[in-house]
Amino acid sequence: MITIIGVRFRRAGKIYYFEPAGFEIHQGDHVIVETARGVEYGAVVLSPREVPDDKVIQPLKPVIRLATPEDDFIEQKNKEKEKDAFHICQEKILKHGLDMKLLDCEYTFDNNKVLFYFTADGRIDFRELVKDLAAVFKTRIELRQIGVRDETKIIGGVGICGRPLCCYTHLSEFMPVSIKMAKEQNLSLNPTKISGVCGRLMCCLKHEEEAYEELNSRLPNIGDFVTTHDGLRGEVSSVSVLKQLVKVIVVLEDDVKEVREFKVTDLRFKPKRKKERVKIDDELRELEMLEHSDNKHLD
């Protein structure tokens, strides 16, 4: 077992592990740590805890120190400098006539590097822009092209559910989302209904996927024949996944057909075989192509 703390450097950003190095650290504290980008100021989101050695990539870098009031002041000044740097970079982009959209600017804590995040439809030759920025800021410059999902994570917004976007508020890393998840949850396959503000499939499709897979595995398929608890046999016409109810067309006396609703526990049927990969029909294939066609090189 190894003792770690979890540190974030951006709102809803990825959590990185560090060694507490003997400091008394609590969730919500700020610490100074060394990263691949240099010395950074981060917020502790996971208090010290022990985890198995194979759950982290070792060796872990130790915490340099708990943030002091001076460190807090430097971080605040960096945030103010980032606003000025953002406007300067925008002016330089217009000057060079580059077709790119600047999204964010970030100083490393030790001011050894300034990072600019942008989106563009293709590759951008920004070598002259970097030279101009380096002459202004007198430090290392990094321009990083990101995809539409990362753009939305930085800007934020409100989803069709009426709540702030998952990626902006709490989602540390993007999860792979597929059309199959929408189909599993019996949602409309209309791209406008299942796509987020970024134009990609909504991340929340992944949140309930495991629950729907478990619930669907207990239900018969529409069209299957089942036997009810009172001995009637019929064909499944519809299912309610969350309520675990099944509507069955049963045959009564004199060949009279009637639709009745049963709890799935009151039915007998052949359990579903282990899920096999279903061939995607033309509608699904078209939606998959729509999902991945834009900015392939960005995502």
Buried (B, 14 or more C-beta within 10 A) or exposed (E): EBEBBBBBBEEBBEBBBBBBBEBEBEEEBBBBBBBEBEBBBBBBBBBBEEEEEEEBEEEBBEBBEBBEEEBEEBBEEBEEBBEEBBEBBBEBBEEBEBEBEBBBBBBBBBBEBBBBBBBBEEEBEBEEBBEBBEEBBEBBBBBEBBBBBBBBBBEBEEBEEEEEBBBBEEBBEBEEBBBBBBBBBEBEBEBEEBBBBBBBBBBBBBBBBEEBEEBBEEBBEEEBEBBBEEEBEBBBBEBBBEEBBBBBBBEEEEEEEEEBEBEBEBBEBEEEEEEEEEEBEEEBEBBBEBBEEEBEEBB
